Each structure stands twice: as C-alpha cells, then as structure tokens.
Amino acid sequence: MVTALQNRMADYIAAFLQDGVLILPGFFSDAELSPVQAAIDTVKHARPLDVVIDDLENGERTVLGLMTPEAVQTHRMKVNDLYLGTAAIRSQALAPSLVPILWGLLGQVPVLCNSLYLEKGSAQDPHVDALYMTPRTPGHLIAAWVALEDAHEEAGPLEYFPGSQRIAPYVFGGGSHHARDEEMADWRGYMAEALAHAGLEKRQFLARKGDVLIWHAHLLHAGGAIQNGARTRKSCVFHYYSEIDARASGFPLVPQAGGFWLDRPVQLLPPEVAARLPVSERHYLRRYPDVAAAVAQGLYPNGAAHYAAYGCKEGRLPI
Ligand SMILES: O=C(O)CCC(=O)C(=O)O
C-alpha cells in the first residue's frame, strides 16, 4: 500500500534536490511545541553545569550553571545539545512524523548528533554546515530548523540561498571540506563568485510558529541582521549524521522512532571553564573510553576518582 507520505516524498525529494531546502509549514502543532518550550524554560531556570552555552554577547563558551540568572535571561546565546539530557527535545528532533522525511531526504537513517536552542537571532555569517560539522562521508549530514514562535523581520530571521547546495564544495588546503580559519576569506570569495555566476539570491524565512525548514549540508544560510535586540526568535536547530557515519564515531546510538540519537559527551569547553566544574560521570566516561573501561574493571570506583588521581594532571576535561 502506498501511503500519503510516500506520495508526498517524491515531491519533497524533488524540491530538496532543486533548492537544498524543504519547508514544511505548520508541521508541529501548539500541543507538540508547548512541552518543548516548557522543558527548555525548566533547564534555563535550573542552570545545570553540563549544558554548554555559546554566549553570543561576548563570544565566550561556558555552561549555563556558571552564568548568572540575569545573564541567562538577557544574553543572546546558543544553548547546545539539550537533546543529551532533555527527552522533550529528543522527541521533537526525532518525531515519528519527521524521521521518515529526514530519512528520505538524506537517503540514510538519520542520527541526531547535535541540537541548538536559540531564543534570539544568531546573526551568524553565511555558512554551510559541512564546513564545521564535516561528515565522514560527503553529504551524510542534514539539518532541521523548527520555529517555536512566529519570526519577526526585526528579529534577524533565518536567511538562505536556494540552490546554493549545488555549488561544488570548496576544497581546503588539506584536501578536506572542513573549514580552515586562514582560508575562510578565500572560501567567501569562492562562494560569492559562484552565487553570482549561478544567479542565486538570498531569501528570508519569515517563519510561523510550528514551521520546519530542512536544509542540505551544503546549503548557504545565515542568521539575518537583528534590528531590534529586544525581540525574541525562538527556534531549535537539529543536525543529523547518517547511521553509517555516526557508528564510526564509537559513541552509542540510542534508537528512537526509526532514527537514533548519538549519546556523546558535551562539546569541548575551554580548559579554564572546565577546571571550574565538578566531574560529570556521564560526560567524563563517554569522553574517555579508557577510563570507562578502567572503572568497569573495578580499578576506580568512578570517573571522579580517576580524575582526582590522574585525569586532572593529565589535562583531561572533567566533563
Ligand atoms: O537560526 C539561525 O539563525 C542559524 C542557525 C544556523 O545557521 C545553524 O545552526 O547552522
């Protein structure tokens, strides 16, 4: 039996091949969005020590628990990887209605490997995700952006260049598609020339609450300029690798709704920030499999004991 989704999927794939984006208007209902926003607000209030923040006010990376309550309320920031500890975020990123669409567009089983929550615009420069989250297998990366509220044009809406995923990826010095700081000016020049040559133009996405925009690993996109810093633009962004690539990372894959999520440690923190944190058993043992093996063999009662005895002197991160 051919399902309604199978019928629509051919159109979705055609649009994605053409534009590098697929917009699903009103994909999530208010009833589906409310628990997600409530879970995010609970985490912001609790300020845990293992939620990594990129503070866009000062360019610093820290954790929620080292920020003052006032800074948490007022700073423009990226809240990283809530999916690791918050079930409501995983349920949205791996919604049973979304996973088959991601699967169809990626052509692979999707593995949630990163999440972002943005309360305000990111004002991020134009980029393609493959520059920073370069998949092991070219093309094995896809992202979904979810509007948690209507986006106002003054709040720095998402911007993208339809068709830009068809520009041949720039090859950096080492032969990789991964960004190298010293070559980014060349990359920008290359992209500007390619956009002009192909006649590709920027589009603004004035999202409505519940809309989902799925983008290709090589789609050029950005956070638009913010004209009114008081306005929020609440959104979640989810990135997914293919199952094949995610398995190669060595971290456990947890099945959910036909896809998986990658049970990995939090992103790297600057050593001076990490040094202020207690050992997180979960992240320490995930980050250092040799320590996890030693604890499993009974050589240490836990990760904290290893950190105190050796890890700290060896320059390992407690989280
Ligand atoms: O939401 C935005 O402003 C941009 C997010 C983004 O560019 C990304 O996650 O790669």
The ligand as an SDF file (V2000), in Angstrom:
LIG
                    3D

 10  9  0  0  0  0  0  0  0  0999 V2000
   18.9600   30.0130   13.3000 O   0  0  0  0  0  0  0  0  0  0  0  0
   19.8940   30.6530   12.8320 C   0  0  0  0  0  0  0  0  0  0  0  0
   19.9790   31.8740   12.9240 O   0  0  0  0  0  0  0  0  0  0  0  0
   21.0240   29.9680   12.1080 C   0  0  0  0  0  0  0  0  0  0  0  0
   21.3860   28.6360   12.6790 C   0  0  0  0  0  0  0  0  0  0  0  0
   22.4730   28.0270   11.8820 C   0  0  0  0  0  0  0  0  0  0  0  0
   22.9800   28.6260   10.9980 O   0  0  0  0  0  0  0  0  0  0  0  0
   22.9750   26.6790   12.1140 C   0  0  0  0  0  0  0  0  0  0  0  0
   22.5820   26.0460   13.0990 O   0  0  0  0  0  0  0  0  0  0  0  0
   23.7890   26.1960   11.3040 O   0  0  0  0  0  0  0  0  0  0  0  0
  1  2  2  0
  2  3  1  0
  2  4  1  0
  4  5  1  0
  5  6  1  0
  6  7  2  0
  6  8  1  0
  8  9  2  0
  8 10  1  0
M  END
$$$$
